[in-house]
Amino acid sequence: MLKHLMRYVKDFIQIQLRQKLLSYKVKYLNAVYGMHIHPSARISLKAKLDKRNGQGIYIGEGSYIAFEAKLLAHDMCRRKTSKVVVGKNCHIGCNTLILPDVEIGDSCIVAAGAVVTKSVPSNCLVAGNPAVIKKRGIHLGYLGILPPVQEIPADTVPQSDSDVMMKSENRL
C-alpha cells in the first residue's frame, strides 16, 4: 500500500507539478519580458530565450522547446534586433541554437544540437550545423510529437527468408 502511495506522489510531482511550473514559466516570460508565447507551448526550465529582446520571441501553439535550447532575437555585433518565430506544434531539440531573423514553420522538428541560421518551411525536419532539411512532409501533433505508427498485420509480414522466396516464386 505504501509503495503505491509513494508511486502516486512521485508521478504527481513529475507530471502534474512540472506541467504547472512550465505553464507559469510561459506566463512569466510573456508578462516580464514581453515575449509572445502561446499558453499551450511548453518551454523547458533550462531553455534559454533572449531576454535582451524579449519582444522578438514568438512561439506558437503546442510547441516544445527542450533543455539547453537557445533562441536569440538580437545581434549585438551588428547592433540589430530582430525576431525569431517558432510555428505551431514544433519540437526544438536540446542544445539547439536558433539565430536572429529565423522563422520556423508549423510542424517542424529541429534535431538536437542543430544550429539554425536560415528560415525553415513548414512540415520539415532539420539537423546539423548549419541546419539543413533532412526530411519533408512530416506532420506533428501537440508538443511536436509524431503520430503513432500503424501496425502492419502479422499475416502480411514475412516470417523468414524462405517465406519471402516462396512468395516471390509464386508471383512468377
Secondary structure, DSSP 4 states (H G I P E B T S, - for coil): -HHHHHHHHHHIIIIIIHHHHHHHHHHHHHHHH--EE-TT-EE-TT-EE-STTGGGEEE-TT-EE-TT-EE--EETTTTEE--EEE-TT-EE-TT-EE-TTEEE-SS-EE-TT-EE-S-B-SSEEEETTTTEEEEE-----GGGPPPPPPPPPGGGS--SHHHHHHHHHHH-
